[in-house]
């Protein structure tokens, strides 16, 4: 009798879950697509880029995220990493507000595809053997796109200036152990290949 009850309860829960569209959608969002090995991916990317370069065209690559869906990535920056890797940054062709980044070094794979307008994101990863996979993720786990004030937040009242706090402004230091920092460059800087600006060069002109 107990076994029949447990069997019936299990069947009821399974049937209820499968008939619930929200549950099914949630399970689907966690699914991943197996891309192949990291070195297979490197060879595919190199072949696609070489074909475009031979035609003197802007390099594009195919970024497949499922068995039935692939994006065309326009490559704005490319680096050959020690012969066994690739570093590519760019944007999804004809999709405003999009970007992608893909870094492959040996069996290590990191990357993402961001579609800001539709609030979609995909993330690339690989296991220890270099088997690459891509899966949809919450865009807020990749990039902050909304900046909502916390409930009940109040803007702090302005503090009157004193000699002590005015002097403290010139003492700017990085927090030891912080995960990152912000660089304020007042002398001008030209950088390229960053995740920002879709891999295009950033020219921060020097201010007189």
WOBEL-V288958 format. One record per residue. RES is the residue in one small letter. SS is DSSP state (H for helix, E for strand, C for the rest). D_CENTER is the distance of its C-alpha to the mean C-alpha in Angstrom with 1 decimal. Layout:
# WOBEL-V288958
((RES,SS,D_CENTER) (RES,SS,D_CENTER))
This chain:
# WOBEL-V288958
((x,C,52.1) (x,H,49.2) (x,H,47.4) (x,H,47.9) (x,H,46.5) (x,H,43.3) (x,H,42.9) (x,H,43.4) (x,H,41.0) (x,H,38.2) (x,H,38.8) (x,H,38.8) (x,H,35.4) (x,H,33.9) (x,H,35.4) (x,H,34.3) (x,H,30.7) (x,H,30.7) (x,C,32.4) (x,C,29.9) (x,H,27.3) (x,H,25.0) (x,H,25.2) (x,H,24.6) (x,H,21.6) (x,H,20.1) (x,H,20.9) (x,H,19.4) (x,H,16.0) (x,C,16.0) (x,C,17.0) (x,E,15.2) (x,E,16.0) (x,E,17.5) (x,E,16.6) (x,E,19.3) (x,E,19.8) (x,H,17.7) (x,H,20.7) (x,H,21.2) (x,H,17.7) (x,H,18.6) (x,H,21.9) (x,H,20.6) (x,H,18.2) (x,H,21.1) (x,H,23.5) (x,H,21.7) (x,H,21.2) (x,H,24.8) (x,H,26.1) (x,H,24.7) (x,H,25.9) (x,H,29.3) (x,C,29.6) (x,C,28.6) (x,C,25.8) (x,C,22.3) (x,C,20.3) (x,E,18.3) (x,E,16.7) (x,E,16.5) (x,E,13.2) (x,E,14.8) (x,E,13.3) (x,E,16.8) (x,C,20.3) (x,C,20.9) (x,E,17.8) (x,E,16.2) (x,E,14.5) (x,E,16.0) (x,E,13.7) (x,E,15.7) (x,E,15.4) (x,E,16.0) (x,E,15.8) (x,E,16.7) (x,E,18.0) (x,E,20.1) (x,E,19.6) (x,C,23.1) (x,C,23.9) (x,C,21.8) (x,E,18.3) (x,E,16.2) (x,E,13.6) (x,E,12.4) (x,E,10.7) (x,E,11.7) (x,E,11.7) (x,E,12.8) (x,C,16.5) (x,C,18.5) (x,C,15.8) (x,C,16.0) (x,C,13.2) (x,E,10.5) (x,E,8.3) (x,E,6.8) (x,E,6.6) (x,E,8.7) (x,E,11.0) (x,E,14.0) (x,E,16.9) (x,C,19.6) (x,C,18.5) (x,E,15.3) (x,E,12.0) (x,E,8.5) (x,E,5.6) (x,E,3.2) (x,E,5.3) (x,E,6.0) (x,E,9.7) (x,C,11.1) (x,C,14.7) (x,C,14.5) (x,C,12.1) (x,E,10.2) (x,E,6.8) (x,E,6.7) (x,E,5.8) (x,E,8.1) (x,E,10.7) (x,E,14.4) (x,C,17.6) (x,C,20.3) (x,C,21.9) (x,C,18.9) (x,E,18.5) (x,E,15.1) (x,E,13.7) (x,E,10.9) (x,E,11.0) (x,E,10.4) (x,E,9.2) (x,C,10.2) (x,H,8.1) (x,H,9.8) (x,H,8.4) (x,C,5.0) (x,C,7.1) (x,C,10.8) (x,C,12.3) (x,C,15.8) (x,C,18.2) (x,C,21.0) (x,C,23.9) (x,C,25.0) (x,C,28.1) (x,C,31.2) (x,C,29.6) (x,C,32.1) (x,C,31.8) (x,C,33.6) (x,C,37.0) (x,C,37.3) (x,C,39.0) (x,C,42.0) (x,C,41.6) (x,C,43.6) (x,H,44.4) (x,H,42.4) (x,H,39.1) (x,H,39.4) (x,H,40.0) (x,H,37.0) (x,C,34.6) (x,C,35.2) (x,C,34.2) (x,C,30.4) (x,C,28.9) (x,C,25.6) (x,C,25.6) (x,C,26.4) (x,C,23.9) (x,C,21.1) (x,C,17.5) (x,C,17.1) (x,C,19.1) (x,C,19.4) (x,C,21.4) (x,C,24.0) (x,C,25.4) (x,C,28.7) (x,C,29.9) (x,C,27.5) (x,E,24.6) (x,E,23.1) (x,E,19.8) (x,C,17.6) (x,C,14.6) (x,C,12.4) (x,C,8.8) (x,H,11.1) (x,H,13.4) (x,H,11.4) (x,H,13.0) (x,C,16.4) (x,C,18.9) (x,E,19.4) (x,E,23.1) (x,E,24.1) (x,C,27.8) (x,C,30.3) (x,C,32.2) (x,C,36.0))
